[in-house]
Amino acid sequence: MTTIDRWTKGFFHPGPPTPDADFIAAGHDLFDGAFTYPLMFARQPALDANVATMAAFCAGRGLAFAPHIKTHMSPSLVRAQLDAGAWGVTVATANQALAAHAMGAPRILVANQVLDPTALRWLAAQHVTITVDSVIGAETAGAAAEAARVAAAGTATIAAGVAHVGTAGIAAEAAGMAAAGTAPLIPVLVELGHAGGRTGCRTLDDLLVVATTVHVQPGLRLAGVTGYEGGLSDAASVASFLDRLRDAAEAVSGLVDGEIIVSAGGSSWFDVVADRLPGPLGQGRPITALLRSGAYVSHDDGYYRERTPFNRLAGEGALHAALGVWAQVLSTPEPGIALVGMGKRDVPYDEGLPEPQRIRRPDGTESGAAGLRVTRVNDHHAYLSTADGQVSPGDLVLFGISHPCTAFDKWRAIPVVDHDGRVSGVLRPHL
């Protein structure tokens, strides 16, 4: 049971701990004394609309959907995404996979290298799909030693080193698993990368070597290919990369039993993914085109507002900013500057600074925030550029945020408000 208590950031609750359900039933709003500032909150109507919009988009475009839940890591949002038809979820770390399993996700894709043998043993037991990001020719003495160490431990699944040490590491570790006699099959996606990008094989030839190596090893099952297009700068480059990803799927298709997973998708180019990825391969071989976008669920008032594909998809819906932060003006030390009690510990600042949207006076009256601008943030302060007399100490300012993936992680409890501004839930981000 989760409770609100004096340790809960943003909630002002000096009394005994109160279960979330009881707090919600009290019908609080954000200004009745139950909260202190800064306070991040979420709008339920926007969350609901975003989940429904993306589910409809995927269903209409022939995409399976495994939203990347590292954005929010919230059980209630995971449940909403699954209830809307998500195939499963995507995570970035073993800890997140553990949490996703506890949240009831039926399928979990770890879209990252996993090198920890303890985590790998658990992942195999849960039939979690992981990626292999291999650079052929990186079979160093250190990698071989690491593979030998894991094999000697009797690891009964894909083990540390598979994700990055090349074919020699894969072979050595698979041999160790076979010797243990209990190696389950763990599904593996081989990753295609691009020059200057993050991870993944840089050529189709390298990818095919890795895929072949995975295919022949006990304990491993090649399930398909994956890639990440989010670091590319324009639609043409994304389309070219996705075509290469389909070529990669074609190249490994003879090594995959049954349907082939072909996975891609950040939150900036999923329209191009929908145009290029779905559809059978040669000879009518079916694929599961799997989208992994995650930031959509809360959207934002900055980075993704400018980059969402729905800006290019007339008539296919829209996403709405679900997160806001109320913070209090603490000081107006000189003309044109106000200091607000909100900083790097409270709001994202890596992909744009918060956007002032509304001013609320102590008497409850509100006005627009035109002309206000955040110029920089410290740990607990934001600097506002203002017109003289526009804000005064004690005023509250509503901010939109940019980049939700570094917003949820700063809060362990986020009140959710309904159409009337009443608290209707509490999000509980984890990890």
N, C-alpha and C positions, 0 to 999 in steps of 0.2 A: 504494500500500500504506500503510495506517495503522499507526502504531506507538505503543507505550507508552514514554515516556521521562521524563526529569526535569522536563519542562515540562508534564506531564499532571496536571492538578489532581485531587487525591484519591488518585492512585496514588503509591506510594512506590517509585520505580524509579531509584536513583542510577547504575546500570550503563548499558551500551550500550542503544540502542533495541531494543525487542522487538516484532515484528509482533503485531498483535492476536490472530491465530490461535494463535501460540505461547503467548501469555499465557493465553488461554482453555484451551489444552490442558494447562496446568500444574495445573488443577483447584483453584485458590485458593478460599478462602472469604474473607469480609470481615474476618476477625480474625487472619489468619495472618502478618501482617507485610507483605503486598503493598500495603496501603493505609494512608493516613493520614487524619486527620479535620480538618474535616468531610468527609463522603463521601455523595453522593447515589447511590442504587442503584435498580434497577428489578427487579420480580418478574416473571419470564417467564410463570408460570401466569396471573397477572392480566392481563398484556398479551394473551395468547392468548385468554383468555376474553372480554375486552372487545371485541376485534376480531370474534370469532365472534358475540357477542351482537348487536352493532350490524348486522352483515351480515345476520343472520337477521331482525332487526326490519325493515330496509329491504325485503328480499325479500318478506316477508310482508305488507307494507303498500303495495306498489306504488310504492316510491320508488327512483329512481336515487340513487346516493350518490357525492358528491365531497367526501370529508372534508377539512376545513380543516387542512392540515398545518403551518400556522404554529405550532401547539401544540408540535410536536416537531422538525420539519425533519430527520428522521432517515431515511436511505435504507433501513435494514432495516425500519423500521415502515411506510414507504410501500409497500415490497414486500409486506409482510404484508397491508396494507389492499387493495392491488390483487389479490393472490392470493385474497382473500376475496370478490372480486366487485365492488369499487368501479368505478364508471363512469369515474372520473378523480380529480383532486385539485383542491382550492381553495387559492389562495395570496393573500397580501395585497399583495405588492410585486413589482416587476420582478425584483429579485435572487432572490426566492423562486421565481418562474416559471423563471428560468434554472436554478436548482438542481433544480426538479422535473423539468424536461426531461432533465437529466443523470441523474436517478434513474429515468428510463424511464416516466414517467407518460404514458399514451396521450392523455389530454385534460387540459387545464389551464384552470381558470376563475380569472381574476384578479378577485377580488371587491372592486375598489377603483378609484379614479380612476388613470389612467396618463397622465402629462403629459410625460414625457421622450421627445423624438423619437427618440433613439437606441434606447431600450427599445422604443418602439412599432414601429420598423422590424423589430426582431428578433421581436417578438410576432406581427406579421402573417405573417412568413415561416414561423412554426411553427403558424399557424392556431389561435392561442390566443383564447379567448373573454374579452372584457373587458366591464365595465359602463360605461354612460353615466349619470352622475349630473348631470343638467342642471337648472339653475334658469332658466326662461324669463325673458327680459328683462334678463339680466346682460351684454348685449353692450356692454361698455365700450370706450372707446378703447384701453385697455391690452390687453384681450383681442384686439381686432382687430389691434393691432400684433404681438402674439405669433403670431397665426395667419398674418399676412403673412410674418413671419420664417421660420416653419417651411415655408410654401409655397415661399418663395424657395430654401430649401435642397434642394428636390426630394424631400421625404419621400415614400416610396412606400407609405405606409400611413396608418391613422388617426393623426392627429398631435396634438401638444400643444394643449390648449384644448378639444378635443371633450368632455372629461369634465366641464367645468364652465362654459363660457362661453355656452351657449345656442345657438340655431339659427344665428345669424350666424357664430359660430365654426365650427360644423360645416360650413356651406356653404363658407366661405373655405378651410378646410383640405382638404376633399374636392376642391375645384377644383385646389389645388396638387398633390394626389396624381394626379389625372387628367392634369395637364400633364406629369408625369414619365413617363407612358405605361406604367408597370409596376406599377400599384397592384393588389395581391391583395385578395380579399375577406376582410375580417376580421369574424368574428361578434361582434355587440354585443347585450348585454342592457340594456334601459332600466330604470332603477331607480325603484321606487315607495318613497317615504318616508312618514313620519307626523309630525304636529306635535310639535315638541320632540325629534325623533329625530336621527339622525346625518345621513345623506345621502339623496338620492333626491327625485324630483319630489313635491311636496306634494299635487297634485291629479291626477285622471285626465285632465282636459283638458290640463294641462301635459305629462303623460307622452305623450299621443297626439300632440301637436305635435312633441315631440322624436323619437318613434318614426317619424313621417312624414318628418321631416327626414333621419334616418338612412337610411330606406328609399330615398330618391331620390338619394342621393349615391354616385358611383362609389367603389369601394374598400371600401364598408361593406355588411354583410349583417345585417339585423335578425333575431336568433335567438330573441327572447322577452323576458321580463320577470324582474325579480329584486327582492327586498326583504329586509330584516333586521328580525325581530320581537323580537330579544333584549332591546331596551331597554324593552319594554312590561311592565307590572307584574302583569297577571293574565290568566287564560286567556280570559276574555271579550273583552278588548281584542285579544289575539293572534288569536283566531278572526275578529273583525271585520276586522282588518288583512289577514289571509290571504284573506278573501272579497273584499276590495277588490283584492288582487293577482290573483285569478282574474278579476275584472271587467276589470282592466288587460289581462290576456292575451286576453280576449274582444275588447276594444277594438282591439288591434293585430293580431288574428289574420289579417285580410285582407292584412297587409303581410309576413307570414312565409310563406316557402315550406316546405312539409313540416311536420314535427313541431315544436311550439313548446316551448322550454324555459321552465319556470316554477320559479324557484329561491328557496329560503328556508332558514332553519334555523341557529340557534345551538344551544347544548347544553342549554338550559333548557326549551324548549317544543317539542321535536321530536315529541312525541305529538300536539299540536294540529296541527302541520304535517301529520302523517300522516293526521289525520282530515279536514282541510279542503282540502289541496292536490291530491291525485291525482284522476284521473277526467277523462274527455273534456269539452271545452267544448261549447257549443251546436252543433247540427248534427253531433254526434259527432266534432268535431275533436280528434285525439289531442294530448296533451301529454307531455313528459318532466318529471315532478315531481322536482326535483333538490334533495336535502338536502345541507347543507354542514357539519353539526356536526363538531367536531374534538376537543374536550376529553375525549370519552369514552374515547379510546384508553388513557390512563393514569388517568383519573378523579382523585379526590383524597380527602382526609380533612377537607374543609371546605366551600368554596363550592358545589361541584357535588355533593357528598354530600347536601347539603340540597336542592338544586334539580333533580337529575336526574329526568326524566320517569318513569324506572323506579320511582320511589317511588309513582307513580300507576297503574302498569301491572301490576297483579297477574297473575302467571303468565307474563309475557313476558320474564323474565330479570332480571338485576341486573348492575351494574357494580362493579368492585373497584378499590380504590386500589392502583396499581402502583408508586408512588414512595415512597421513604422516605429519611431522612437520619439517619445516625449522627453525633453530635457529642459532644465530650468536655467534662466539667465541669472548668473551670480554677480556679475559686475559690469559696469560700463566705465572703464577707467580713463578713457579719453575719447574725444569725438571720433565717431566712425568705427569704434571697436567695442564689441561686447564679448564677454567670456561666458561660456555656457558649460554647465556641469555634465559633460559627456566627452569621452575620449576614446583612445585606442583599445581600452579594455571593454568598451561597450558597443562600438560600431565598426564595420569594415572601413578600411581606408586604402586598401591595396589596389583597387580598380575604380577609383573615384571617391571623392569625399561626400558625406551626407548632404542632402538637398533640403534646405528650409522650405516648408510648405504652408504652415499656419502658425499664427501667434494666438495664444490664449492668455487673457489677462486674469488676475486674481479674482475678479468678480464673475468669471465664466464667459465673458464676451470674447468672441474670436474675430480675427481679421486675416487677410492674406499676408503673405510674407515676401511679396515682390521687393526685390532690391537686397534682401539678405543673402549672404553667401558665406559658406565656410571656407576659410583660407588655409587653415592647418589645424591639426589636432595633437595634443599631448596625451599622456596616459589618462588623465581625468578631465581635460578641458578641451573645448573647441573654440577657436577664434572666429567670431562673426564679423564680417564687414557690414556695417549698417549705415542708414541715414540717421542724422541726429534726432534723438527722441523716438526712434522707431520702436525700440524695446527698452524695458526697464528691469532692474533686478526684481526677481519674483515672478516675472512672466514665464510661461511655458512656451516652447517652440516645438512644433511637430516637424520631424525630419523623415524624409524618405532615404533609404539606404541603397548603395550600389554594391553588387556582388554578394548574393545571399550565402554563398558557400563559406564565407568568412564572417557571417553574422550569427548564425545559429550556434556556432561553437563557443560564443562568448556568454551564453545564457543557459542555465540549467532548468529554468521554468519560464515559459512565455505565455502570458494570458492571451486567450483568444476571445474576440468580441464579435457579437452578432450585428445584424442590421441596425439595431437600436443602441449599439455601444455598450451593451451589457456583457459581462464575462460569461461565456458559454462553454469554455474549456480551458485546459492548460496543456500546452505542448511541453514535452519532456525530452529535449535533445540529449543524446548520449555520445560519448567519445568524440 
